[in-house]
């Protein structure tokens, strides 16, 4: 590829995750087209529809639901050229399945998350052939946030559970805390932003499991208010609930490919 030409990128699927991946930085060095659920392609850089498709994309990102790909993924073959690299963001669909459906060996799997909109995604990457990665793709993936290479495909299933689905689990827990705080505060009002800042402040000053344990111990005086609350949390087996949540997402990721 000429150094003066922007890499051409096609996003197959233009939902919430896809939109979170497309930043001003990404658009500054790539030319991005996006195919939505109505099979309409638009150029994201110019914000206009495209009526004539050329299959000259350097990178094609798969951001559709796995069941759509497993049932009718062959329809996307027309967008590939011999130089196209497939970058799958789909949960659970194995490399070998994608290779078979699209009839190409140029496939890698990644698992980004919606935090890419703030350049804070932890994007896990798996490939069988390291030669598929070039400097343009590294730059592209780095525009999402941090990149992490994994050695085996099952680690992508783990990443799907913790880093792909994890933001939703964390948001759910924080939201429960906010709602409980509001309920307890009645008839007084509580500022939601202050509660969210509480979470941020605790995590910014305690960035490891060891530090968090020490932090809890430092404010849990025996027979005190924190001690009473922490003991109740422990009695409800919250650790088991959180582990099972992650395990079920992981297990579901492993099941998806077998549904084809």
C-alpha positions as CSV (number, residue, x, y, z in Angstrom):
1,X,0.0,0.0,0.0
2,X,1.3,3.4,-0.9
3,X,2.3,5.5,2.1
4,X,0.2,8.4,0.6
5,X,-3.0,6.5,0.4
6,X,-5.3,6.0,3.3
7,X,-6.2,2.4,4.1
8,X,-9.7,1.6,3.1
9,X,-11.9,0.1,5.8
10,X,-15.3,-1.5,5.7
11,X,-17.4,-2.0,8.8
12,X,-20.0,-4.7,8.2
13,X,-22.5,-3.7,10.9
14,X,-23.0,-0.2,12.1
15,X,-24.5,-0.5,15.6
16,X,-23.4,0.8,18.9
17,X,-20.0,-0.9,19.1
18,X,-19.1,0.0,15.5
19,X,-19.9,3.7,16.1
20,X,-17.8,3.6,19.3
21,X,-14.8,2.4,17.3
22,X,-15.0,5.2,14.7
23,X,-13.2,8.2,16.2
24,X,-11.9,11.4,14.7
25,X,-8.4,10.0,15.0
26,X,-9.4,6.9,13.1
27,X,-11.0,8.9,10.3
28,X,-7.9,11.1,10.1
29,X,-5.8,8.3,8.6
30,X,-8.4,5.8,7.2
31,X,-11.2,5.9,4.7
32,X,-14.2,4.2,6.3
33,X,-17.3,2.8,4.7
34,X,-20.1,1.2,6.9
35,X,-22.7,-1.3,5.9
36,X,-25.9,-1.0,8.1
37,X,-28.6,-3.5,8.8
38,X,-30.6,-2.2,5.7
39,X,-27.7,-3.1,3.4
40,X,-27.0,0.6,2.8
41,X,-23.3,1.6,2.6
42,X,-22.2,5.0,3.5
43,X,-18.8,6.7,3.6
44,X,-18.4,7.8,7.2
45,X,-15.7,10.3,6.3
46,X,-17.9,12.2,3.9
47,X,-21.2,11.2,5.5
48,X,-22.8,10.2,2.2
49,X,-24.3,7.0,0.7
50,X,-22.3,4.9,-1.7
51,X,-24.0,3.5,-4.8
52,X,-21.1,1.7,-6.5
53,X,-19.1,-0.7,-4.4
54,X,-15.5,-1.5,-5.2
55,X,-14.1,-4.6,-3.4
56,X,-10.8,-2.9,-2.7
57,X,-10.9,-2.8,1.1
58,X,-7.7,-3.3,3.1
59,X,-9.6,-4.2,6.3
60,X,-13.1,-5.5,6.7
61,X,-14.5,-5.5,10.3
62,X,-17.3,-7.9,11.1
63,X,-19.5,-6.2,13.6
64,X,-22.8,-8.1,13.0
65,X,-24.6,-10.5,15.3
66,X,-23.0,-14.0,15.2
67,X,-26.3,-15.7,14.2
68,X,-26.6,-13.4,11.2
69,X,-23.1,-14.4,10.1
70,X,-23.6,-18.1,10.8
71,X,-26.8,-18.2,8.8
72,X,-25.9,-15.9,5.8
73,X,-22.3,-14.8,6.1
74,X,-21.4,-15.9,2.6
75,X,-23.3,-12.8,1.3
76,X,-20.3,-10.7,2.4
77,X,-17.8,-12.5,0.1
78,X,-18.5,-9.9,-2.6
79,X,-16.8,-7.2,-0.5
80,X,-13.5,-9.1,-0.3
81,X,-10.5,-8.9,-2.5
82,X,-7.3,-11.0,-2.4
83,X,-5.7,-8.3,-0.2
84,X,-8.6,-7.8,2.3
85,X,-7.9,-8.7,5.9
86,X,-11.0,-9.8,7.9
87,X,-11.1,-8.4,11.4
88,X,-13.8,-10.2,13.3
89,X,-15.3,-8.5,16.4
90,X,-18.0,-11.2,16.7
91,X,-18.4,-13.1,20.0
92,X,-17.9,-16.8,19.8
93,X,-17.4,-17.3,16.1
94,X,-14.1,-19.2,15.5
95,X,-11.5,-18.3,13.0
96,X,-11.9,-21.6,11.2
97,X,-15.7,-20.9,10.8
98,X,-15.0,-17.4,9.4
99,X,-12.4,-18.8,7.0
100,X,-14.8,-21.4,5.7
101,X,-17.7,-19.0,5.2
102,X,-15.8,-16.2,3.6
103,X,-13.3,-18.6,1.8
104,X,-10.2,-16.8,3.0
105,X,-7.3,-17.5,5.4
106,X,-6.7,-13.8,6.0
107,X,-8.7,-13.5,9.3
108,X,-8.0,-12.3,12.8
109,X,-10.2,-12.0,15.8
110,X,-10.4,-9.1,18.1
111,X,-12.5,-8.2,21.1
112,X,-12.8,-4.5,21.7
113,X,-15.5,-2.8,23.8
114,X,-17.6,0.3,23.7
115,X,-15.0,2.2,25.9
116,X,-13.2,2.7,22.5
117,X,-15.3,5.9,22.2
118,X,-13.0,7.3,24.9
119,X,-9.9,5.5,23.6
120,X,-10.1,3.3,26.6
121,X,-10.9,-0.1,25.1
122,X,-8.8,-3.1,26.1
123,X,-8.8,-4.8,22.7
124,X,-7.7,-8.4,22.7
125,X,-6.3,-9.8,19.5
126,X,-5.9,-13.4,18.3
127,X,-4.4,-14.6,15.0
128,X,-2.9,-17.8,13.7
129,X,-0.5,-15.9,11.3
130,X,1.4,-13.0,12.8
131,X,2.3,-11.8,9.3
132,X,-1.3,-10.6,8.8
133,X,-0.7,-7.6,11.1
134,X,0.9,-4.6,9.5
135,X,1.7,-1.1,10.8
136,X,-1.5,0.4,9.5
137,X,-3.6,-2.1,11.4
138,X,-1.6,-1.6,14.6
139,X,-2.3,2.1,14.3
140,X,-6.0,1.5,13.6
141,X,-6.5,-0.9,16.6
142,X,-4.5,1.4,18.9
143,X,-7.0,4.2,18.1
144,X,-9.5,2.2,20.2
145,X,-7.2,2.1,23.3
146,X,-4.9,-0.5,24.6
147,X,-4.1,-3.7,22.6
148,X,-3.4,-7.1,24.1
149,X,-2.2,-10.1,22.0
150,X,-3.4,-13.5,23.2
151,X,-1.9,-16.9,22.4
152,X,-4.9,-19.0,22.0
153,X,-8.5,-18.6,20.8
154,X,-10.1,-19.5,24.0
155,X,-8.6,-16.4,25.6
156,X,-10.8,-14.4,23.2
157,X,-13.8,-16.1,24.9
158,X,-12.4,-15.0,28.3
159,X,-11.9,-11.4,26.9
160,X,-15.5,-11.4,25.6
161,X,-16.8,-12.2,29.1
162,X,-14.6,-9.8,31.1
163,X,-13.7,-7.0,28.7
164,X,-16.5,-7.2,26.1
165,X,-19.5,-7.8,28.3
166,X,-17.8,-6.6,31.5
167,X,-18.7,-2.9,31.0
168,X,-22.4,-3.8,31.1
169,X,-22.0,-5.9,34.2
170,X,-20.1,-3.1,36.0
171,X,-22.7,-0.5,34.8
172,X,-25.5,-2.7,36.2
173,X,-23.8,-3.0,39.6
174,X,-23.1,0.8,39.8
175,X,-26.7,1.5,38.8
176,X,-28.0,-0.8,41.6
177,X,-25.8,1.1,44.1
178,X,-27.3,4.4,42.8
179,X,-30.9,3.2,43.1
180,X,-30.3,1.7,46.5
181,X,-28.7,5.0,47.7
182,X,-31.7,7.0,46.4
183,X,-34.1,4.6,48.2
184,X,-32.2,5.0,51.4
185,X,-31.9,8.8,51.1
186,X,-35.7,9.3,50.8
187,X,-37.3,11.8,51.4
188,X,-34.0,13.6,50.7
189,X,-32.5,13.8,47.2
190,X,-29.1,12.4,46.2
191,X,-27.0,13.6,43.3
192,X,-26.3,10.6,41.0
193,X,-23.1,12.2,39.8
194,X,-21.7,12.2,43.3
195,X,-22.3,8.5,43.7
196,X,-20.6,7.8,40.3
197,X,-17.7,10.0,41.4
198,X,-17.4,7.9,44.5
199,X,-16.8,4.8,42.4
200,X,-14.2,6.6,40.2
201,X,-12.4,8.0,43.2
202,X,-12.1,4.7,45.0
203,X,-10.7,3.0,41.9
204,X,-8.3,5.8,40.9
205,X,-6.6,5.6,44.3
206,X,-6.7,1.8,44.6
207,X,-5.6,0.1,41.3
208,X,-5.0,-3.5,42.3
209,X,-6.8,-6.2,44.2
210,X,-4.3,-6.0,47.0
211,X,-4.8,-2.3,47.4
212,X,-8.5,-2.7,47.4
213,X,-8.4,-5.3,50.1
214,X,-6.1,-3.0,52.2
215,X,-8.5,-0.1,51.5
216,X,-11.5,-2.1,52.8
217,X,-9.6,-3.2,55.9
218,X,-8.5,0.3,56.7
219,X,-12.1,1.6,57.0
220,X,-13.7,-1.5,58.4
221,X,-13.5,-1.0,62.2
222,X,-14.9,-3.9,64.1
223,X,-18.5,-3.5,65.0
224,X,-18.6,-0.3,62.9
225,X,-20.9,0.7,60.0
226,X,-18.6,-0.5,57.2
227,X,-17.9,-3.7,59.0
228,X,-21.6,-4.4,59.3
229,X,-22.2,-3.7,55.6
230,X,-19.2,-5.7,54.3
231,X,-20.1,-8.7,56.5
232,X,-23.6,-8.7,55.0
233,X,-22.2,-8.6,51.5
234,X,-20.0,-11.5,52.2
235,X,-22.9,-13.5,53.7
236,X,-24.8,-13.1,50.4
237,X,-22.0,-14.8,48.5
238,X,-21.5,-11.9,46.1
239,X,-18.2,-13.3,44.9
240,X,-20.0,-16.5,43.7
241,X,-22.7,-14.3,41.9
242,X,-20.0,-12.2,40.1
243,X,-18.0,-15.3,39.1
244,X,-21.1,-17.1,37.8
245,X,-22.0,-14.0,35.8
246,X,-18.6,-14.0,34.1
247,X,-18.6,-17.7,33.6
248,X,-22.0,-17.7,32.0
249,X,-20.9,-15.1,29.5
250,X,-17.7,-17.1,28.8
251,X,-19.7,-20.3,28.4
252,X,-22.1,-18.6,26.0
253,X,-19.2,-17.4,23.9
254,X,-18.0,-21.0,23.6
255,X,-21.5,-22.2,22.6
256,X,-22.2,-19.8,19.8
257,X,-20.0,-21.3,17.1
258,X,-21.7,-24.7,17.6
259,X,-25.1,-23.2,16.7
260,X,-24.2,-23.0,13.0
